Amino acid sequence: MSLREIKERCKPKRPFLIDGTMKELLQWMMFVNTDQDTLHCFLLCFRCFDATPVQFLHWISSFYNDPSMQITKKDKVIRFLVNWIIICRTSDFNEETEDGRNALRLINEFLSKLETSGNATQSDVVKQALIQSLEYNSDEKRTRRKSKTEYSSQSNVGLYQHLLDVPCALLSEQLCLREFQLLKAIKMEEFYHQVWSKEKKTLLAPNICKLIDHFNNITSWISVELLNAHYPKLQKKKIKFLIDLADILYRSNNFNGVMEIVASLNTIDVLKLTDAWKLVSSKCRSRLRDLEDVMSYKNNFRTYRSRLVNPLGNGPVIPWIGLYLHDLTTIDEGQDNFISNGQINLDKLENLGSLFFQFYQFQDGGSLMQFSINDAVQQFFDKKPNST
């Protein structure tokens, strides 16, 4: 599926304004727009257009405090603020960042004015959203801390020494867990302005860098596993195991994992293992070709894009991060942010908003993952296993 087709699939039901400044777009979102997907796309990408949460909060306060503002419109301002807090809780309202602390300070000032002016009910609605946001961010912080230590807590750590020691299904489950954790940790601002490719990328986009490093480490490890197996029969056994693994990952909607294996098996050095490949059954090679077709670059990854928006089953989807970053780069470099006189390029806003919203939905799907962490397998990933 092409980027245009994905955009059409995610396209808001109500059109954006034909043109307008960021402040005018904000007003339209509050008082005219009725489609939640449109609102979410806007909230997730407005910072790409040199707008800030602090700026938004000043505008929101001025709208609400306008003496001519009708009560129904004041209610819409509150609903917009609640939606914003919920959708952007890990970025715009994260107390771990300076921008987040400034935004929270301004919201608290706004709530104090609401209460003193006799609007305690509306203040309570916003406070409830803030409490949920802060609790969510605290839970995420605890999860990150726990993941750094829990892999050494069980007595079976070190159980798996070699690739073929680990049951294929278990390895797939644990790779899905690891990669979803890396995906979930990415903050939306790490995608803004291609900071993952800048000089200070590890500071500005640390979680994207971790997922990229993980991808590169897994592909390198697979290649080493095959090249260090000095006998064709052992190489063939590992190749079959990896194709089985990729097949399970595909059925689990882990496209990042599928691409790791497909890329590894198509490196020049691995393809030179001709004696081993001759031993791989035609049925097994056919399954590999099917997976290669899914992840093929032909027609701008059309087959993969189609699978991405029409996944198997109801489980979470783990996209291949490489193509996602490529699409963001194409949009960012191919379109200007502004048309003229501070008016937003709405085509670019729609394109970025659709991609960010899609990624947000991928991150939000982790509650459907039913696997439990296996410390032994997680440490197996970390310690760069030796070959047999």
Buried (B, 14 or more C-beta within 10 A) or exposed (E): BEBEEBBEEBBBEEEBBEBBBBBBBBBBBBBEBEEEBBBBBBBBBBBBBEBBBBBBBEBBBEBBBEEEBEEEBBEBBBBBBBBBBBBBBBBBBBBEBEBBEBBBEBBEEBBEEBBEEEBEEBBEBBBEBBEBBBEBBEEBEEEEEEBEEEBEEBEEBEBBBBBBBBEBEBBBBBBBBBBBBBBBBBBBBBBBBBBBEEEEBEEBBBBBBBBBEBBEBBBBBBBBBBBEBEEBEBBBBBBBBBBBBBBBBBBBBBBBBBBBBBBBBEBEEBEEBEEBBEBBEEEBBEBBEEBBEBBEEEEBBBBBBBBBEEBEEEBBBBBBBBBBBBBBEEBBEEEEBBEEEEBBBBBBBBBBBBBBBBBBBBBEBBEEBEBEBBBBBBBBBEEEBEBB
